[in-house]
């Protein structure tokens, strides 16, 4: 029987559409739902996770997309977090909440 061992890697996610604490909670829950992912930190516009491989990270990006957020991943490098950018709305991005103007307003 062949057993594969992988060394988990820490990734930085840049996540568009996050503007508040509720967004942080939603993203944290979504990240935690992906098997093999350890959530290191989540802040408005970014997250750090540890994952065993790129396929798992691709699943994370997919799950965040299903929650209404656009995400990009890179291996951990300092200073990669960005703000949500102009036109972003709360709790899943403009597409998800355009009709009601976000959850905080």
Secondary structure, 3 states (H helix, E strand, C coil): CCCCCCCCEEEEEEEECCCCHHHHHHHHHHHHCCCCCEEEEEECCEEEEEECCHHHHHHHHHHHHHCCCEEEEEECCCCCCCCCCCCCCCCCHHHHHCCCCCCCC
